[in-house]
Amino acid sequence: MYNNPYINPYNQQANIDRLNEQINNLERMKAQMQQPQPQPTNLTQNFQLAPTSRDVIRYATSLEEVQRDMVIGDTPYFSKDMSVVWIKNLKGEIKTYELNEIIPKDEKDIQIEYLKGQIEELKKEMKQNEWDNTNAITKQNATNTTEYDEPVGETIKDEKSSSFSKISGSKKK
């Protein structure tokens, strides 16, 4: 009985303050209940069917796989070894490209390629000159056959045979 806070005369002011606070809380709750509650809004959900990101690399193993896939814009498909790229547009048209790696070259590599190109040009010019020369000789012989029927040079006859002869040397005894 002495532990009851409502009966203790020394804590009477504290009790009054506590009761006033509870009354104020109840009045606030009553005011909130009397205010009109906002009506719940209709629940709407939006579904996004198309992908948002177009920065995705797509891989395909064959042209048939690219043809089956649906696209929303120009979409590149790469082969696994990155040697072929197919680009499919909205109409379903597919363009195929071959990819080659570009290796950066320094000045020495560029100079070597330049010199190789010059060598190839010189070889072509030499072949062209040889072809022109052989054509000129055959044309000359074909047009004037009476003048050049005889050999131009004379044959040289030598009395010595061109076979090897045995050279005698001193024999040791």
Buried (B, 14 or more C-beta within 10 A) or exposed (E): EEEEEEEEEEBEEEBEEEEEEEEEEEEEEEEEEEEEEEEEEEEEEEEEEEEEEEEEEBEBEEBEEBEEEEBEEEBBBBBEEEEBBBBBEEEEEBEEEEEEEEEEEEEEEEEEEEEEEEEEEEEEEEEEEEEEEEEEEEEEEEEEEEEEEEEEEEEEEEEEEEEEEEEEEEEEE
